Amino acid sequence: MQRLAVAESEEQQFILSNLPPSPAQKRLALGIVIGLATALYLVVGPFGGQQLGASYSFVAIYTTAMFVTDLITAILLFAQFSILRSRAILVIASGYLFTALLIVPYVIAFPGALAPGGLAGGLQTTAHLYLIWHCGFPLFIIGYALLKDDESFGLTPQGKIGEEILFSVSMTAAAAGAVTIWCMNGGALLPDIMLDQSRFVPNWLRVVGAPIAFLCIVALVVLWRRRRSILDLFLLVVLCAYLIEIPPHYFPYPARFSTGWYAVRVTSLLSSSIVLVVLLYEITALYGALLAAVLRQRHEREARLMTGDAIAATVAHEVRQPLTAIVTSADAGLRFLDRALPNLDRAKEAFTRIASDGHRAGAIIENIRTNLRPDESNRTNVELNALIREALDLESSDLRKHRTTVQLELHAGLPDVRANQVQLRQVVLNLIVNAVDAMSSSDGPRVLSVKTALHDGNQVLVSVTDSGSGIRSMDGDRVFDPLFTTKSDGMGMGLSICRSIVEAHNGRLWFTPNTPHGVVFQFTLHSSNSAPAPA
Ligand code: ADP
């Protein structure tokens, strides 16, 4: 239940009617209001009184555009309601639907638009419809503002969303129908607004301007006090636009088809599109966010798979060497037993080697996790010279097989290092195995040289030098990358593991070319008396 609530609130964070506006959005809203007012008054100021003559195609185009934008806005808001289930959204969606529906009788009744005297209604019909449309919309906004934070009004239950949308649409259509019938039949009780087909009554400001302005101001105040979301912000902008549009209707005299009248039509088309544009922007932004989230998820999955691959490869790589040794010793042990006169001593040696290699494999597996997370409890004082000898011993059969000469220059009195012994042995073993591999195809002398020395006073330096094929300069940057290998049977994990182990011990691992052939791999570690805390 709690998880559902969290998911719901996360989902609502993406919705315009819940998201708080950013400072940039607030600046944009203010800019729109100032821009609309400036544009309108710049046009109306000097030319307001000019009669431009009736353009019925303009009326048809402007009303059609208003109808389409209001209808689409209503549909998108109904869609938001179906996600958020807040009845306040249902109210504002119905408000947009109401204005869209009133535009239809408005254009039908507009004298000259579809028929010389209007297709239906009388002289006052369009003006009455305009009055109700412009008073109705702020009323819907007041309703929205009052309901939006009212918990007691509650959320629509999930199963009733369709039902409530249908109910609202029907009620809004019924209200618009009733208003239409009322206005088409003379609009009893409504004041006369038109003197003739183009002139408004002289008291237009009182009978039309004042009620619209009053309701817009009330709606502005109510919504301002409860403003919270981006939707609230842009509804405030729409209300401001409604207010700004009032003076140019009657200034300097009230009439249709004046410059002011046309300018107001254009700005009201713009203001009616504001919420639509914001909704569309939000939808596009949501698609963008969704796409980014899907891509992020895919990358994460790939990264997880990569990590999985890497861990699998690490296990395979690290355990292969002791396993190979176990199989070799087991074969040898069996051969010693298979003889007519079994050589029990040699067989015993082979089985002892098997047991110790088995323990080593177990220790390696245990330590793979520690490769990634250093843990002080696994660290002991390690004598590096002894560890190197041990590693060479483990590789002795391979060294013999590849006729490799080993040169040891181990610094006497080398201080211990504080390290994970198993991990450090893996590092030395890896470097030796790589050196042997690199020299295996060389016809010249195969010399493996392992040195230890003091470095920078309190550090220990280990060098593993070979006379092998060397590393091509183009591969230089990649040899430490996981899964990079030039060997047909390589895993490409050895050096990457070595580097992470050495770095986890606050050391450094690098290589330089050897002259005339081969490579020198070197790593440094802090001596145990100077070792910093684990990385
Ligand atoms: P793998 O040994 O499985 O290929 P490593 O990470 O240990 O993985 O090595 C990566 C690559 O680095 C090797 O495939 C090889 O090309 C190169 N490399 C490592 N050590 C040496 C070396 N001593 N001489 C030449 N090339 C080397």
Residues whose N, C-alpha, C, O or C-beta is under 5 A from the ligand:
A	BS01	ADP	N434 A435 A438 G468 G470 I471 V479 F484 T485 T486 K487 G490 M491 G492 M493 G494 L495 S496 V519
